[in-house]
Amino acid sequence: MEPEAQVALNLVRAINAHDPNRILAIMSSRPVFFDSLGASVSGRPQMRRAWVGYFGMVPDYRIEVNQVLVAGSLVALLGWASGTYSTDGKLRRKNRWKTPAAWTARVKRGRVLEWRVYADNEPIRRLMRAASE
């Protein structure tokens, strides 16, 4: 397996472990994250806050990778994202979601410079709307 793919998969393992410290250890000194709605987060402190916040909202968030493609420094991961939307830390079965997803990682010198998510957000957005009603 190409080293760039291994770095991207290490990031997936850190995300699945819900470990912001491990996530940041794999990211570059100036990481950039783009979510599937086009919003971005850059910088280490902002990245930490974003992951801590997301893991608070989806405590069991998980990435399942089924295919890895590498083109130079770009790694594409194809699979599924899943989790349980929670407003209070409790995992209620009715708030569980799963959606097809893809991710790209731009890797340089063994670190992820950029992480992008491509996924249908409607499953979790539906749960968020229902919780606010």
C-alpha positions, 0 to 999 in steps of 0.5 A: 500500500502506498504511504499516502494511503496509509497516512489517510487510513491512520487518520480514519482510525484516529477519527473512529477512535474519537481522538482529537489528539491523534487526529491532530498528530496526523494532520499538518501544522496548518490543516484544512478541513472541508465538510460536505456542505462546503464549510471549512475549518483551518488551523490546529485549535479550530480543528480540535474544537470542530472535532470535539464538537462533532464527537459531542453531537455524534458520539459514535461517529464512524467511517467505514472504508471500502475502497482506496484510490491514490493519485500522487499526493491525493488519496480518495476513500470510498465507503460509509459514514454513520453515527447517532445524533445526540443532543445529550450524549445518549445514543438513541436507536431512533437517531441512528443514521448511515450514508454513503460517503467519500473522503479525500486527503491531500498528503505531504511528508507523511501528514494530511494537509487537507481533509474533505468529506463528500456525503449526503447530510440529509439523514442527520439533518432530518434528525436535527430538525426533528429534535428541534421541533 
